[in-house]
Amino acid sequence: MPELLMSITSEQQSDFNKFTQCWLSGILKHSGAQKVICFLSQPSGAQLFKMAEGYSDSKHQPQITSLPFENKNDKNNIINTDYREFNTLTLCMSEGRNFNLHFSQCTDDIKHILFEQSEYYTLTDGEVEFMPLRNSQQRISGVLMFYFSNFSTYQKSDRQTIYTLNSLAIDRIALAIKNSYALLDQKIAPHSSTTHIPSDFNIVGDSSAIKEVRLNISKALHINRNVLVTGETGSGKELIAKAIHQFGNRRNEPYVVQNCASIPEHLLESELFGYQKGAFTGADRDYIGLIRSADKGILFLDEIGDMPSSLQAKLLRVLEEKKVRPLGSTTLYDIDVKVVAATHQALIKKIEQGEFRQDLYFRLAQFTIALPPLRERYGDIALLSQFFTKHYALELHQPTPALTNEFISYLDNYSFPGNVRELKNIIERCCMEAPDCQQLDKSVIEKVLNSIMMMTPKENKEQALTGSLSSQIDQFEKNVLMQYLEKHQGHLQTIANHLELSKGSLDYRLRKFNLSAKEWRY
C-alpha cells in the first residue's frame, strides 16, 4: 500500500511541500512560536494524522518538514478520534475551540505525539496551544499545535494574521489530501471492506438493560430526528451521543458540545446562536455560534433541563424553522443539525411545574434513549471494573491486576449513587492504593469504600414528630430553627431575614427552645 500511495502522489508532493513550507513559515513568523505541528483529519473523520511540523532554529530561521504521503499510515503519526481515546488534540477538533496548557499539564500521550523525549526537560516552562483549523465553510479539518517558550511570547502572537493564513491554506491542503485518498480508494476498493461498526458501539456491558440501549442506538444512527438521552448523573449519557455521531450517517461532519448548565444565560445565548460584530460590548468580530458550527453534523446539548426559559423559546424556533439568526444580525442562515440532548432531570415534571416548554420537549424527544443507572445493570459492574482496571494500567504502562471474586462481590453490594463515573473513580483509587499488587482483593476495596463513605455528606434525618398537636408544632419549629442556625452559622440577622421574623421574635423563640446561636458559630 505505501508504494501504491507513493505512485499516486509523487508528482504532486514537491509542489505540496513548497506550499506547506510557505504556510508554516508564515505561522512561525507571526506567532513567535518555537515549534508548530499540523494535524489533518482523514476524509473519514476517524483519525488525525501528523502532516507537517516546523521550528525556529538558533538563528530564528524556520525549518519545515512535510511528512510524505506514504507515512500517513504510520501508527506513530496517527491519532484515533474514537471517544475512548479523547485527548486535547481530539477535543480541540470535536469542540472547535482553542485549548491552552502549560507544558507540564500535558499528558504523557500528548507529549509523546508532539515532542521527542529528549525535549521534555528543556520545555517544562513553555506554553502549548491547540487551534482548530477551519476551511472556508467553517468546517474543522484539523488542528494546529503551537509551542511557545514563554507566556509573554504567546500573548504577543498575531492571532488575526494566523487565522487568515490558516483559512487561506487549509482548503488547498485538505483538497490535496482528500484527492489523494480518493485515488487510493479507487485502486484498492476491490480488496477493501466497509468501515467496521462494532456491535456493542464500544459501550461496555452485557446486561439486558444495556442491550436495550444498544438497540435504541442502532435505531437512532441513521434517522434525521432529534434524540433525547435521559439518565442519572454519571450514567454515561455523553457516550451515547458520541456513539450516535461516530457510527451514524453524520460521522464525517462536525460534533459540537455545549453544557447548558455550565455558563450564564447571556453567554449561552451568544455561544449557541452566534453574534455579529458590534452586537454588544466586547463583540469585536463576527462569531457563527455553535449551532451553525454543527451544520450537517450533530449538536450535543448536555443538561438541557437547565436551559433558561427565554432560550428555550429561541431554540424551539430554530428547530422548527431550521434557520438561525445571530445576535445583532437581520440575516437568517439555513441549518441542517441533528440535536442530541441529555438530562438527568424529569422533564415531564418540570413541564408540569412550568419550568420547561412542552413544545420544545416534543421537538427534542423525537426519539428517546433511557440510560439505566448502574445498579440496574446486573452483571455489568464486573465487566466495567475490568475495563477500567485495564485502561488505568495501560495509561501508566503497568501490568493489569486481577480482580478477585470477593472484590467484585463487595462492589456488587454497593449502591453507586454516582453510577459509572463513580465506579471508574473507585477502580482508579484502588489501583493507586495497591500500585504493585498483582491482584486487587476485598481489603483494598473495603478500605477505599470506607474512605468514600466517611467523606460523603450525611443526610439530615429529622426525628419523627410525636405527641399532641401543640408539642408536634413545637418540635417542628425547633427543627426549623436548628436547620437555619446550622445553614447560616448562627448569624441571627440573616436567619431573621430568611424566616421573615423580627430580631426580637427570633430571640424569643431561641430562648423558648433553649437554643444558643454561639453553638453554631465557627
QUIKA-V523149 format. One record per pair of residues at least 12 apart in sequence whose C-alpha atoms are under 10 Angstrom apart, sorted by the first residue. I is the first residue (numbers start at 1). GAP is how many residues later the second one is. Records with the same first field share a line. If there is no record, write none. Layout:
# QUIKA-V523149
I=GAP ; GAP
This chain:
# QUIKA-V523149
1=69 ; 72 ; 183 ; 187
2=67 ; 68 ; 69 ; 70 ; 71 ; 72
3=67
4=66 ; 179 ; 180 ; 183 ; 184
5=63 ; 64 ; 65 ; 66 ; 67 ; 175 ; 176 ; 178 ; 179 ; 180 ; 182
6=62 ; 63 ; 64 ; 65 ; 174 ; 178
7=63 ; 177
8=61 ; 62 ; 171 ; 172 ; 173 ; 175 ; 176 ; 179
9=59 ; 60 ; 61 ; 167 ; 168 ; 170 ; 171 ; 172 ; 174 ; 175
10=58 ; 59 ; 60
12=164 ; 168
13=53 ; 54 ; 55 ; 56 ; 163
14=52 ; 54
16=50 ; 52 ; 156 ; 157 ; 160 ; 161
17=35 ; 47 ; 48 ; 49 ; 50 ; 51
18=46 ; 48
19=150 ; 153 ; 154
20=18 ; 31 ; 32 ; 33 ; 44 ; 45 ; 46 ; 149 ; 150 ; 152 ; 153
21=31 ; 32 ; 33 ; 41 ; 42 ; 43 ; 44 ; 45
22=40 ; 42 ; 147
23=41 ; 139 ; 142 ; 143 ; 145 ; 146 ; 147
24=12 ; 13 ; 14 ; 28 ; 29 ; 30 ; 31 ; 38 ; 39 ; 40 ; 41 ; 120 ; 138 ; 141 ; 142 ; 145
25=29 ; 30 ; 31 ; 36 ; 37 ; 38 ; 39
26=36 ; 135 ; 136 ; 139 ; 140
27=27 ; 35 ; 117 ; 119 ; 130 ; 131 ; 132 ; 134 ; 135 ; 136 ; 138 ; 139
28=26 ; 27 ; 28 ; 32 ; 33 ; 34 ; 35 ; 36 ; 118 ; 129 ; 134
29=27 ; 31 ; 32 ; 33 ; 128 ; 129 ; 133
30=126 ; 127 ; 128 ; 129 ; 130 ; 131 ; 132 ; 135
31=115 ; 116 ; 117 ; 122 ; 123 ; 124 ; 125 ; 126 ; 127 ; 128 ; 130 ; 131
32=24 ; 28 ; 114 ; 115 ; 116 ; 117 ; 121 ; 122 ; 123 ; 124 ; 125 ; 126
33=21 ; 22 ; 23 ; 94 ; 95 ; 96 ; 112 ; 113 ; 114 ; 115 ; 116 ; 117 ; 120 ; 121 ; 124
34=20 ; 21 ; 22 ; 23 ; 26 ; 28 ; 92 ; 112 ; 113 ; 114 ; 115 ; 116 ; 119
35=18 ; 19 ; 20 ; 21 ; 22 ; 27 ; 28 ; 29 ; 79 ; 80 ; 93 ; 110 ; 111 ; 112 ; 113 ; 114
36=16 ; 17 ; 18 ; 19 ; 20 ; 28 ; 78 ; 92 ; 93 ; 94 ; 108 ; 109 ; 110 ; 111 ; 112
37=13 ; 14 ; 15 ; 16 ; 17 ; 18 ; 27 ; 28 ; 29 ; 77 ; 78 ; 93 ; 106 ; 107 ; 108 ; 109 ; 110
38=12 ; 13 ; 14 ; 15 ; 16 ; 28 ; 92 ; 93 ; 95 ; 104 ; 105 ; 106 ; 107 ; 108
39=12 ; 13 ; 14 ; 38 ; 39 ; 40 ; 50 ; 54 ; 93 ; 94 ; 102 ; 103 ; 104 ; 105 ; 106
40=12 ; 38 ; 53 ; 92 ; 93 ; 100 ; 101 ; 102 ; 103 ; 104 ; 130 ; 133 ; 134 ; 137
41=37 ; 38 ; 39 ; 40 ; 52 ; 92 ; 99 ; 100 ; 101 ; 102 ; 133 ; 136 ; 137 ; 211
42=30 ; 36 ; 99 ; 100 ; 132 ; 135 ; 136 ; 139 ; 210
43=98 ; 131 ; 132 ; 134 ; 135 ; 136 ; 138 ; 139 ; 209
44=134 ; 137 ; 151 ; 207 ; 208 ; 209
45=35 ; 36 ; 37 ; 96 ; 97 ; 201 ; 206 ; 207 ; 208 ; 209
46=33 ; 34 ; 35 ; 36 ; 149 ; 200 ; 205 ; 206
47=31 ; 32 ; 33 ; 34 ; 35 ; 43 ; 95
48=24 ; 29 ; 30 ; 31 ; 32 ; 33 ; 41 ; 42 ; 45 ; 93 ; 94 ; 95
49=18 ; 22 ; 23 ; 24 ; 25 ; 26 ; 27 ; 28 ; 29 ; 30 ; 31 ; 93 ; 94
50=16 ; 17 ; 21 ; 22 ; 24 ; 26 ; 27 ; 28 ; 29 ; 63 ; 64 ; 92 ; 93 ; 94
51=14 ; 15 ; 16 ; 17 ; 18 ; 20 ; 21 ; 26 ; 27 ; 91 ; 122 ; 126
52=12 ; 13 ; 14 ; 15 ; 16 ; 92
53=12 ; 13 ; 14 ; 61 ; 91 ; 92 ; 93
54=12 ; 92
55=91 ; 92
69=108 ; 111 ; 112
76=36 ; 37
77=36 ; 37
78=35
79=31 ; 34
81=12 ; 13 ; 165
82=120 ; 160 ; 161 ; 164
83=119 ; 155 ; 156 ; 159 ; 160 ; 163
84=118 ; 119 ; 155 ; 158 ; 307
87=19 ; 20 ; 22 ; 23
88=12 ; 13 ; 18 ; 19 ; 21 ; 22 ; 41 ; 42
89=21 ; 24 ; 40 ; 41 ; 42 ; 43 ; 53 ; 54 ; 55 ; 56
90=40 ; 42 ; 52 ; 53
91=39 ; 41 ; 52 ; 165 ; 166
92=37 ; 38 ; 39 ; 40 ; 41 ; 48 ; 50 ; 51 ; 52
93=37 ; 38 ; 39 ; 40 ; 41 ; 46 ; 47 ; 48 ; 49 ; 50 ; 51 ; 161 ; 162 ; 163
94=38 ; 46 ; 48 ; 159 ; 160 ; 161 ; 162 ; 163
95=37 ; 45 ; 159 ; 160 ; 161 ; 162 ; 163 ; 195 ; 198 ; 199 ; 204
96=35 ; 36 ; 37 ; 38 ; 42 ; 43 ; 44 ; 46 ; 47 ; 158 ; 159 ; 160 ; 161 ; 194 ; 197 ; 198
97=33 ; 34 ; 35 ; 36 ; 43 ; 46 ; 159
98=31 ; 32 ; 33 ; 34 ; 45 ; 46 ; 47
99=29 ; 30 ; 31 ; 32 ; 33 ; 46
100=27 ; 28 ; 29 ; 30 ; 31 ; 45 ; 46
101=25 ; 26 ; 27 ; 28 ; 29 ; 46
102=21 ; 22 ; 23 ; 24 ; 25 ; 26 ; 27 ; 45 ; 46 ; 48 ; 49
103=17 ; 20 ; 21 ; 22 ; 23 ; 24 ; 25 ; 26 ; 44 ; 45 ; 46
104=16 ; 19 ; 20 ; 21 ; 22 ; 23 ; 24
105=19 ; 22 ; 23
106=21 ; 22
107=288
108=287 ; 288
109=286
114=14 ; 31 ; 32 ; 33
115=32
122=27
123=24 ; 25 ; 26 ; 27
124=25 ; 26
125=23 ; 24 ; 25 ; 26
126=21 ; 22 ; 23 ; 24 ; 25 ; 27 ; 28
127=19 ; 20 ; 21 ; 22 ; 23 ; 24 ; 25 ; 26 ; 27
128=17 ; 18 ; 19 ; 20 ; 21 ; 22 ; 23 ; 26
129=15 ; 16 ; 17 ; 18 ; 19 ; 25
130=13 ; 14 ; 15 ; 16 ; 17
131=12 ; 13 ; 14 ; 15 ; 32
132=12 ; 13 ; 31 ; 34
133=30 ; 33 ; 34 ; 36 ; 37 ; 38
134=29 ; 32 ; 33 ; 34 ; 35 ; 36 ; 37
135=31 ; 32 ; 33 ; 34 ; 35 ; 36 ; 37 ; 38 ; 39
136=30 ; 31 ; 32 ; 33 ; 34 ; 35
137=30 ; 34 ; 156 ; 158
138=29 ; 116 ; 150 ; 154 ; 155 ; 156 ; 157
139=114 ; 115 ; 153 ; 154 ; 155 ; 156 ; 157
140=30 ; 113 ; 114 ; 115 ; 153
141=29 ; 30 ; 32 ; 33 ; 113
142=28 ; 32
144=22
195=52
196=51
197=49 ; 50 ; 51
198=49
199=15 ; 16 ; 19
200=13 ; 14 ; 15 ; 17 ; 18 ; 43
201=13 ; 16 ; 17 ; 38 ; 39 ; 41 ; 42 ; 43 ; 45 ; 46
202=12 ; 37 ; 38 ; 41
203=33 ; 36 ; 37 ; 40 ; 181
204=176 ; 177 ; 179 ; 180 ; 183
205=172 ; 173 ; 174 ; 175 ; 176 ; 177 ; 178 ; 179 ; 182
206=171 ; 172 ; 173 ; 174 ; 175 ; 177 ; 178
207=169 ; 170 ; 171 ; 172 ; 173 ; 174
208=168 ; 169 ; 170 ; 171 ; 172
209=161 ; 162 ; 163 ; 164 ; 165 ; 167 ; 168 ; 169 ; 171
210=160 ; 161 ; 162 ; 163 ; 164 ; 166 ; 167 ; 168 ; 170
211=166
212=157 ; 158 ; 159 ; 160
213=27 ; 156 ; 157 ; 158 ; 159
214=26 ; 29 ; 155 ; 157
215=154
216=151 ; 152 ; 153 ; 154
217=23 ; 24 ; 26 ; 27 ; 30 ; 31 ; 151 ; 152
218=25 ; 26 ; 29 ; 30
219=25 ; 29 ; 148
220=23 ; 24 ; 25 ; 28 ; 29 ; 147 ; 148 ; 149
221=22 ; 23 ; 24 ; 25 ; 26 ; 27 ; 28 ; 29 ; 30
222=22 ; 23 ; 25 ; 26 ; 27 ; 28
223=25 ; 26 ; 115 ; 144
224=25 ; 26 ; 112 ; 113 ; 114 ; 115 ; 142
225=112 ; 113 ; 114 ; 115 ; 138 ; 139 ; 140 ; 141 ; 142
226=72 ; 73 ; 93 ; 111 ; 112 ; 113 ; 114 ; 115 ; 136 ; 137 ; 138 ; 139 ; 140 ; 141 ; 142
227=14 ; 17 ; 73 ; 111 ; 112 ; 113 ; 114 ; 115 ; 136 ; 137 ; 138 ; 139 ; 140 ; 141 ; 142
228=13 ; 72 ; 73 ; 74 ; 76 ; 111 ; 112 ; 113 ; 114 ; 115 ; 133 ; 134 ; 135 ; 136 ; 137 ; 138 ; 139 ; 140 ; 141 ; 142
229=12 ; 73 ; 111 ; 112 ; 113 ; 114 ; 115 ; 135 ; 136 ; 138 ; 139 ; 140 ; 141 ; 142
230=73 ; 111 ; 112 ; 113 ; 114 ; 115 ; 116 ; 117 ; 138 ; 139 ; 140 ; 141 ; 142
231=111 ; 112 ; 113 ; 114 ; 115 ; 138 ; 139 ; 140 ; 141 ; 142 ; 188
232=111 ; 112 ; 113 ; 114 ; 138 ; 139 ; 140 ; 141 ; 142 ; 185 ; 186 ; 187 ; 188
233=70 ; 110 ; 111 ; 112 ; 140 ; 184 ; 185 ; 186 ; 187 ; 188 ; 189
234=110 ; 139 ; 140 ; 182 ; 183 ; 184 ; 185 ; 186 ; 187 ; 188 ; 189 ; 190
235=109 ; 136 ; 137 ; 138 ; 139 ; 182 ; 183 ; 184 ; 185 ; 186 ; 187
236=135 ; 136 ; 137 ; 138 ; 183 ; 184 ; 185
237=65 ; 66 ; 104 ; 105 ; 106 ; 107 ; 132 ; 133 ; 134 ; 135
238=19 ; 62 ; 63 ; 64 ; 102 ; 103 ; 104
240=100 ; 102 ; 129 ; 131
241=14 ; 16 ; 57 ; 58 ; 59 ; 60 ; 61 ; 98 ; 99 ; 100 ; 101
242=13 ; 15 ; 56 ; 58 ; 98
244=54 ; 96
245=52 ; 53 ; 54 ; 55 ; 93 ; 95
249=48
250=46 ; 47 ; 48 ; 87 ; 88
251=45 ; 46 ; 47
252=44 ; 45
253=41 ; 42 ; 43 ; 44 ; 45
254=39 ; 40 ; 41 ; 42 ; 43 ; 44 ; 45 ; 83
255=35 ; 38 ; 39 ; 40 ; 41 ; 42 ; 43 ; 44 ; 45 ; 82 ; 83
256=34 ; 35 ; 36 ; 37 ; 38 ; 39 ; 41 ; 42 ; 43 ; 44 ; 45 ; 83
257=33 ; 34 ; 37 ; 41 ; 42 ; 43 ; 44 ; 45 ; 83 ; 84
258=13 ; 14 ; 32 ; 33 ; 41 ; 42 ; 43 ; 44 ; 45 ; 46 ; 83
259=41 ; 42 ; 43 ; 44 ; 45 ; 47 ; 48 ; 82 ; 83
260=12 ; 40 ; 41 ; 42 ; 43 ; 44 ; 45 ; 46 ; 47 ; 48 ; 81 ; 82 ; 83
261=40 ; 41 ; 42 ; 43 ; 44 ; 45 ; 46 ; 47
262=40 ; 41 ; 44
264=43 ; 44
265=42 ; 43 ; 44 ; 45 ; 46
266=42 ; 45
268=21 ; 22 ; 39 ; 40 ; 43
269=20 ; 21 ; 38 ; 39 ; 41 ; 42 ; 45 ; 46 ; 57 ; 58
270=13 ; 17 ; 18 ; 19 ; 20 ; 56 ; 57
271=16 ; 17 ; 18 ; 19 ; 20 ; 55
272=15 ; 16 ; 17 ; 18 ; 19 ; 20 ; 21 ; 27 ; 29 ; 39 ; 43 ; 52 ; 54
273=14 ; 15 ; 16 ; 17 ; 18 ; 19 ; 20 ; 38 ; 41 ; 42 ; 45 ; 51 ; 52 ; 53 ; 54
274=12 ; 13 ; 14 ; 15 ; 16 ; 17 ; 18 ; 19 ; 50 ; 51 ; 52 ; 53 ; 54 ; 55
275=12 ; 13 ; 14 ; 50 ; 51 ; 52 ; 53 ; 54
276=12 ; 49 ; 50 ; 51 ; 52 ; 53 ; 54
277=50 ; 51 ; 52
278=49 ; 50 ; 51
279=47 ; 48 ; 49 ; 50
280=47 ; 48
283=45
286=40 ; 41 ; 43
287=39 ; 40
288=36 ; 37 ; 38 ; 39 ; 45
289=35 ; 36 ; 37 ; 38
291=24 ; 27 ; 32 ; 33 ; 35 ; 44 ; 45 ; 46 ; 47 ; 48
292=31 ; 32 ; 33 ; 34 ; 41 ; 42 ; 43 ; 44 ; 45
293=42 ; 44
294=41 ; 42 ; 43 ; 44 ; 45
295=39 ; 40 ; 41 ; 42 ; 43
296=39 ; 40 ; 41 ; 42
297=38 ; 39 ; 40 ; 41 ; 42
298=38 ; 39 ; 40 ; 41 ; 42
299=38 ; 39 ; 40 ; 41 ; 42
300=38 ; 39 ; 40 ; 41 ; 42
301=38 ; 39 ; 40 ; 41 ; 42
302=38 ; 39 ; 40 ; 41 ; 42
303=38 ; 39 ; 40 ; 41 ; 42
304=36 ; 37 ; 38 ; 39 ; 40 ; 41 ; 43 ; 52 ; 57 ; 60
305=36 ; 37 ; 38 ; 39 ; 40 ; 41 ; 42 ; 45 ; 50 ; 51 ; 52 ; 56
306=37 ; 39 ; 49 ; 50
307=48 ; 49
308=47 ; 48
309=45 ; 46 ; 47 ; 48
312=44 ; 45 ; 47 ; 48 ; 49
313=43 ; 44 ; 46 ; 47
314=46
315=45 ; 48
316=41 ; 43 ; 44 ; 45 ; 46 ; 47 ; 48
317=43
318=16 ; 17 ; 19
319=16 ; 17 ; 18 ; 19 ; 20 ; 41 ; 44 ; 45
320=40 ; 43
321=13 ; 14
322=12 ; 13 ; 14 ; 15
323=12 ; 13
338=26
339=24 ; 25 ; 26
340=24 ; 25 ; 27 ; 28
341=23 ; 24 ; 27
342=22 ; 26 ; 27 ; 28
344=27
347=14
348=13
372=47
373=42 ; 43 ; 44 ; 45 ; 46 ; 47
374=41 ; 42 ; 43 ; 44 ; 45 ; 46 ; 47 ; 48 ; 49
375=37 ; 38 ; 39 ; 40 ; 41 ; 42 ; 44 ; 45
376=39
378=34
379=29 ; 33
380=32 ; 40
381=27 ; 28 ; 30 ; 31 ; 38 ; 39 ; 42
382=21 ; 23 ; 25 ; 26 ; 27 ; 29 ; 30
383=25
384=36 ; 39 ; 40 ; 43
385=18 ; 22 ; 23 ; 26 ; 35 ; 38 ; 39 ; 41 ; 42 ; 43
386=14 ; 15 ; 16 ; 17 ; 22 ; 41
387=37 ; 40
388=35 ; 36 ; 37 ; 38 ; 39 ; 40 ; 43
389=12 ; 13 ; 14 ; 35 ; 38 ; 39 ; 41 ; 42 ; 51
390=12
391=37
392=32 ; 35 ; 36 ; 39 ; 40
393=35 ; 38 ; 42
398=37 ; 38
399=36 ; 37 ; 38 ; 39
400=31 ; 37 ; 38 ; 39
401=30 ; 33 ; 34 ; 35 ; 36 ; 37 ; 38 ; 39 ; 40
402=35 ; 36 ; 37 ; 38 ; 39
403=35 ; 36 ; 37 ; 38 ; 39
404=35 ; 36 ; 37 ; 38
405=35 ; 36 ; 37
406=34 ; 35 ; 36 ; 37 ; 39
407=32 ; 33 ; 34 ; 35 ; 36 ; 37 ; 38 ; 39
408=32 ; 33 ; 34 ; 37
409=33
410=31 ; 32 ; 33 ; 35 ; 36 ; 39
411=12 ; 15 ; 16 ; 31 ; 34 ; 35 ; 38
414=35
426=19 ; 22 ; 23 ; 26
427=13 ; 18 ; 21
429=15 ; 16 ; 19 ; 20
430=13 ; 14 ; 15 ; 16 ; 17 ; 18 ; 19
431=13 ; 14
432=12
433=12 ; 14 ; 15
460=23
462=14 ; 17
463=12 ; 13 ; 16
464=12
474=35 ; 38 ; 39
475=38
477=32 ; 36
478=31 ; 32 ; 34 ; 35 ; 36 ; 37
480=19
481=14 ; 18 ; 25 ; 28 ; 29 ; 32 ; 34
482=28 ; 33 ; 34 ; 35 ; 38
484=12 ; 14 ; 15 ; 36
485=30 ; 31 ; 32 ; 33 ; 34 ; 35 ; 36
486=31 ; 33 ; 34 ; 35
487=33
488=32 ; 33
489=28 ; 29 ; 30 ; 31 ; 32 ; 33
490=26 ; 27 ; 28 ; 29 ; 30 ; 31 ; 32
491=26 ; 27 ; 29 ; 30
492=14 ; 15 ; 25
493=13
